[in-house]
Amino acid sequence: DGGITQSPKYLFRKEGQNVTLSCEQNLNHDAMYWYRQDPGQGLRLIYYSQIVNDFQKGDIAEGYSVSREKKESFPLTVTSAQKNPTAFYLCASTRGGSSGNTIYFGEGSWLTVV
Amino acid sequence: QLLEQSPQFLSIQEGENLTVYCNSSSVFSSLQWYRQEPGEGPVLLIALYKAGELTSNGRLTAQFGITRKDSFLNISASIPSDVGIYFCAGQRTGGFKTIFGAGTRLFVKA
């Protein structure tokens, strides 16, 4: 079945470390996204990519980095510059850049700073 | 908030009906409703593409407003497993990014 796979589901980070969250999709979607969700809160956009080798900052990009070397993959690195990284991270994708495309989500990754 | 969602919280008895609303001052080309269970990603419930469109999915019914600026989601005969956060989301006409409402947290008492 087609879908979006995020890994790991749970990740613990020591202060000062960088960690990378994986996101792979086999939906043949052009656009991919990373969202952050804090407990009891809505979704905030970190980064998005409309095509391979191109990505744009979202609303809360500071302390994060991404790459888009393959259409299927959009990994997110949480750097040591992100002062409060403990949150639930969601990867998503849409078919293309035109409006009207429904967004599909992975199952999410929990990141905790220890 | 570009998409105003209400109510923010909803606590009902099992078997009751409920309605969640989504409003904006902007025109949207499409609008979707999602449900998120704790610790999981949001799952698409209903997608709306045409002005005035009324769509059902089991006990769920949603409509896209005639002006494309609003929508509602109705759940009939609620059951305990309906609990979660319900989000409306949409793409503005000519826009690319998906815009999300703040979510409605639903509690169903057995």
Contacts between the chains, C-beta under 8 A, distances in Angstrom:
chain1	res1	chain2	res2	distance
A	4	B	41	7.8
A	6	B	41	7.9
A	31	B	96	7.8
A	33	B	98	7.7
A	40	B	105	7.7
A	42	B	87	7.3
A	42	B	100	5.9
A	42	B	101	7.3
A	42	B	102	4.6
A	42	B	103	5.2
A	43	B	42	7.9
A	43	B	87	7.4
A	43	B	100	5.0
A	45	B	97	6.9
A	48	B	97	6.8
A	50	B	96	7.1
A	88	B	39	7.4
A	90	B	41	5.4
A	90	B	42	7.6
A	92	B	41	7.8
A	92	B	98	8.0
A	94	B	98	7.2
A	97	B	96	5.6
A	98	B	96	7.9
A	99	B	29	4.4
A	99	B	30	7.1
A	99	B	91	4.2
A	99	B	92	6.9
A	99	B	93	6.4
A	99	B	94	6.4
A	99	B	95	5.6
A	99	B	96	6.6
A	100	B	29	4.6
A	100	B	30	4.3
A	100	B	49	6.4
A	100	B	91	5.8
A	101	B	30	7.8
A	101	B	91	6.8
A	102	B	30	7.3
A	102	B	32	5.6
A	102	B	44	6.2
A	102	B	47	5.1
A	103	B	32	7.4
A	103	B	89	6.6
A	103	B	98	4.7
A	104	B	44	6.9
A	105	B	34	7.9
A	105	B	41	3.5
A	105	B	42	5.1
A	105	B	43	7.5
A	106	B	41	5.3
A	107	B	40	5.7
A	107	B	41	4.9
A	108	B	39	6.9
A	108	B	40	6.3
A	108	B	41	4.9
A	110	B	39	7.3
